[in-house]
């Protein structure tokens, strides 16, 4: 159980406080409701570029890291297709430093050409190293536009291509900041050895003077239902052939979200899972096989991916995957199997609530979904899932005409 208090500032900033007197530390986590899905085609990679720009100094604080290091703090951030999240961990006695730093860059980033050039180069280097020069690195650059035809999930967080980051203009960058990085579009969570009244006073002092900004209303193009199988073959300099099969799955708030998550666990969590047992251990068709979900806020993807054992044909391997999926359609999972994955899910969730930072991040995310209190009942949704529900979802999902398959083949 993660307890918290909540209040909202006059400018619309939501603040959640998790009091934990058992630690000398504190965390300040700020989630911005902006991700790669909020970009426009041709100007992608901005949310991620911003994650880097936010460390390039603000108007009153030219160096972000120095003051934080002086008080024993650490910071980092991440961007996804849905959100951008920044966090600071530091001794609780120095919590005001975190308020000062985060509020100043929300109020006024230092938009210098030098900072933009520096961070643009950092991101371009990351694009090359992680996506272009690494075996299988560009899978998501290929698979997303195959699975999504209209929704902005069709591009990865890093962006559609290098050129768009390279040509990011200062006016576009400023406009993106003004549109998304304001109090109404953020959720602040403070956790650790703090008390709510002190946090409220600090929030009012440091964040309330920031103008609310215009409320961003998201209106993204909807993906049309998929009615025919899509395939793409890529040849590259990789050690083994690989197959990636993507199926659409409901948005994060949908009642069936947890059913899909549990189904991916039945198929591939651990060495007793179905795909591992059948395709890797018994038939020895794959050297690596996984099923997982993207957990997207809008319509997401259920992915089955595997790297083939050398000498195994893609036809044989793909057929074997479909046979396993068909078993989920034809037969209900056993009670033993279901209990085992439920127990694993429960222990993973409990373990995920151990660290102060995880608690803060989870509270922010569940507040974005609608109510941070839902964090405490999430496990109940998993425990309530039945074998019938799993079979129904499998029947509706695992159809050839609803699949997008990427064949990633090693150069001969």
Secondary structure, DSSP 8 states (H G I E B T S, - for coil): ----EEEE-TTS-EEEEEE-TT-SEEEEEEEES--GGGSBTTB-SHHHHHHHHTTS-BSS-S-HHHHHHHTT-EEEEEE-SS-EEEEEEEEGGGHHHHHHHHHHHHH-B---HHHHHHHHHHHHHHIIIIIISSTTTTHHHHHHHHH-SSSGGGS-TT-S-HHHHHT--HHHHHHHHHHHSSGGGEEEEEEES--HHHHHHHHHHHTTTS-----------------S-EEEEEEES-SS-EEEEEEEE--TTSTTHHHHHHHHHHHHSSTTSHHIIIIIIIS--EEEEEEEE---SSSEEEEEEEEE-TT--HHHHHHHHHHHHHHHHHS---HHHHHHHHHHHHHHHHHHTSSHHHHHHHHHHHHHHT-GGGGGGHHHHHHT--HHHHHHHHHHH--GGGEEEEEEEE--
